[in-house]
Amino acid sequence: MSPTELENYLHAHIPLSKAMQVSVVRASSEEVVLSAPLAPNINHRETVFGGSASALAILAAWSLLHTRLGAEGLASRLVIQRNTMSYEQPIVGTFTATATAPDDQAWKQFLRVFKRMGKARITVASVLQFEGVVAGRLEGEFVALGVPPAP
Protein backbone atom coordinates (compact mmCIF):
# COMPACT_ATOMS: atom_id res chain seq x y z
CA MET A 1 0.00 0.00 0.00
CA SER A 2 1.45 3.35 -1.02
CA PRO A 3 1.52 6.35 1.35
CA THR A 4 -1.19 8.06 -0.75
CA GLU A 5 -3.43 4.98 -0.66
CA LEU A 6 -3.03 4.65 3.10
CA GLU A 7 -3.71 8.35 3.67
CA ASN A 8 -6.86 8.21 1.52
CA TYR A 9 -8.00 5.11 3.40
CA LEU A 10 -7.45 6.73 6.80
CA HIS A 11 -9.27 9.93 5.82
CA ALA A 12 -12.22 7.97 4.37
CA HIS A 13 -12.58 5.40 7.17
CA ILE A 14 -11.22 7.16 10.26
CA PRO A 15 -12.61 10.72 10.04
CA LEU A 16 -10.53 11.92 13.01
CA SER A 17 -7.41 11.45 10.86
CA LYS A 18 -8.75 13.97 8.35
CA ALA A 19 -9.74 16.45 11.08
CA MET A 20 -6.22 16.15 12.53
CA GLN A 21 -4.77 16.70 9.02
CA VAL A 22 -2.77 13.48 9.27
CA SER A 23 -0.47 12.80 6.35
CA VAL A 24 1.36 9.58 5.59
CA VAL A 25 5.10 10.18 5.23
CA ARG A 26 6.11 6.52 4.72
CA ALA A 27 4.17 3.28 4.54
CA SER A 28 5.63 -0.20 4.27
CA SER A 29 5.30 -3.54 5.97
CA GLU A 30 8.28 -2.62 8.15
CA GLU A 31 7.51 0.97 9.13
CA VAL A 32 4.72 3.54 8.99
CA VAL A 33 5.40 7.22 9.64
CA LEU A 34 2.50 9.63 10.05
CA SER A 35 2.69 13.40 10.48
CA ALA A 36 0.28 16.02 11.80
CA PRO A 37 0.51 19.81 12.15
CA LEU A 38 0.04 21.73 15.38
CA ALA A 39 -2.92 23.94 14.37
CA PRO A 40 -5.78 21.38 14.34
CA ASN A 41 -4.25 19.55 17.32
CA ILE A 42 -3.50 22.48 19.63
CA ASN A 43 -4.44 22.74 23.30
CA HIS A 44 -4.90 25.72 25.64
CA ARG A 45 -1.12 25.86 26.27
CA GLU A 46 -0.37 26.18 22.54
CA THR A 47 1.18 22.72 22.46
CA VAL A 48 -0.16 19.50 20.94
CA PHE A 49 -3.19 18.17 22.82
CA GLY A 50 -2.31 14.87 24.51
CA GLY A 51 -5.30 13.17 22.91
CA SER A 52 -4.05 14.14 19.46
CA ALA A 53 -0.55 12.89 20.25
CA SER A 54 -1.97 9.59 21.47
CA ALA A 55 -4.32 9.34 18.48
CA LEU A 56 -1.44 9.82 16.01
CA ALA A 57 0.65 7.18 17.80
CA ILE A 58 -2.27 4.72 17.77
CA LEU A 59 -3.01 5.48 14.10
CA ALA A 60 0.61 4.78 13.16
CA ALA A 61 0.62 1.42 14.95
CA TRP A 62 -2.83 0.52 13.58
CA SER A 63 -1.73 1.53 10.06
CA LEU A 64 1.37 -0.65 10.28
CA LEU A 65 -0.74 -3.69 11.17
CA HIS A 66 -3.34 -2.80 8.51
CA THR A 67 -0.55 -2.58 5.91
CA ARG A 68 1.10 -5.84 7.02
CA LEU A 69 -2.17 -7.79 7.07
CA GLY A 70 -3.04 -6.43 3.63
CA ALA A 71 0.36 -7.52 2.31
CA GLU A 72 -0.39 -11.02 3.63
CA GLY A 73 -3.77 -10.98 1.82
CA LEU A 74 -5.64 -11.24 5.12
CA ALA A 75 -8.87 -9.31 5.63
CA SER A 76 -9.59 -8.36 9.23
CA ARG A 77 -11.27 -5.94 11.56
CA LEU A 78 -8.38 -4.44 13.49
CA VAL A 79 -9.02 -2.76 16.84
CA ILE A 80 -6.93 -1.51 19.73
CA GLN A 81 -7.56 -3.35 22.99
CA ARG A 82 -5.31 -1.38 25.35
CA ASN A 83 -2.37 0.96 25.29
CA THR A 84 0.17 2.74 27.43
CA MET A 85 1.29 6.23 26.42
CA SER A 86 4.13 8.25 27.90
CA TYR A 87 4.69 11.91 27.11
CA GLU A 88 8.31 12.99 27.35
CA GLN A 89 8.23 16.60 26.20
CA PRO A 90 5.77 19.22 24.92
CA ILE A 91 5.27 19.41 21.16
CA VAL A 92 4.95 22.89 19.65
CA GLY A 93 4.81 22.18 15.91
CA THR A 94 4.38 19.49 13.27
CA PHE A 95 5.05 16.08 14.81
CA THR A 96 5.41 12.50 13.64
CA ALA A 97 4.55 9.04 14.90
CA THR A 98 6.66 6.11 13.73
CA ALA A 99 5.49 2.53 14.18
CA THR A 100 7.91 -0.28 13.43
CA ALA A 101 7.19 -3.93 12.77
CA PRO A 102 7.13 -6.33 15.69
CA ASP A 103 9.91 -8.91 15.76
CA ASP A 104 9.60 -11.81 13.32
CA GLN A 105 8.79 -14.39 15.99
CA ALA A 106 5.90 -12.32 17.40
CA TRP A 107 4.54 -11.69 13.89
CA LYS A 108 4.73 -15.37 12.90
CA GLN A 109 2.93 -16.39 16.11
CA PHE A 110 0.28 -13.71 15.51
CA LEU A 111 -0.31 -14.98 11.97
CA ARG A 112 -0.49 -18.63 13.11
CA VAL A 113 -3.11 -17.82 15.73
CA PHE A 114 -5.08 -15.55 13.39
CA LYS A 115 -5.22 -18.16 10.63
CA ARG A 116 -6.16 -20.93 13.07
CA MET A 117 -8.57 -19.11 15.41
CA GLY A 118 -9.84 -16.21 13.29
CA LYS A 119 -8.52 -13.70 15.82
CA ALA A 120 -5.19 -12.81 17.36
CA ARG A 121 -3.46 -10.18 19.51
CA ILE A 122 -0.16 -8.43 18.99
CA THR A 123 1.71 -5.56 20.60
CA VAL A 124 3.08 -2.73 18.47
CA ALA A 125 5.14 0.28 19.56
CA SER A 126 5.01 3.79 18.17
CA VAL A 127 7.33 6.72 18.86
CA LEU A 128 6.32 10.39 18.68
CA GLN A 129 8.95 12.84 17.52
CA PHE A 130 9.18 16.61 17.28
CA GLU A 131 12.16 18.20 15.54
CA GLY A 132 14.02 14.88 15.62
CA VAL A 133 13.64 14.42 19.39
CA VAL A 134 11.50 11.71 21.01
CA ALA A 135 8.43 13.39 22.51
CA GLY A 136 6.41 10.32 23.50
CA ARG A 137 6.06 6.56 23.28
CA LEU A 138 3.09 4.25 22.84
CA GLU A 139 2.80 0.54 23.35
CA GLY A 140 -0.49 -0.78 22.07
CA GLU A 141 -2.10 -4.20 22.07
CA PHE A 142 -4.20 -4.72 18.96
CA VAL A 143 -6.69 -7.45 18.12
CA ALA A 144 -7.32 -8.64 14.57
CA LEU A 145 -10.68 -10.29 14.03
CA GLY A 146 -11.28 -12.34 10.90
CA VAL A 147 -13.89 -11.12 8.45
CA PRO A 148 -16.37 -13.82 7.44
CA PRO A 149 -16.53 -14.47 3.69
CA ALA A 150 -19.35 -12.72 1.83
CA PRO A 151 -22.36 -14.96 1.10
Secondary structure as GFF3:
##gff-version 3
##sequence-region A 1 151
A	DSSP	alpha_helix	3	13	.	.	.	ID=ss1
A	DSSP	alpha_helix	15	19	.	.	.	ID=ss2
A	DSSP	beta_strand	23	27	.	.	.	ID=ss3
A	DSSP	beta_strand	31	36	.	.	.	ID=ss4
A	DSSP	three_ten_helix	39	41	.	.	.	ID=ss5
A	DSSP	alpha_helix	50	71	.	.	.	ID=ss6
A	DSSP	beta_strand	76	87	.	.	.	ID=ss7
A	DSSP	beta_strand	95	100	.	.	.	ID=ss8
A	DSSP	alpha_helix	104	117	.	.	.	ID=ss9
A	DSSP	beta_strand	119	130	.	.	.	ID=ss10
A	DSSP	beta_strand	133	146	.	.	.	ID=ss11
###
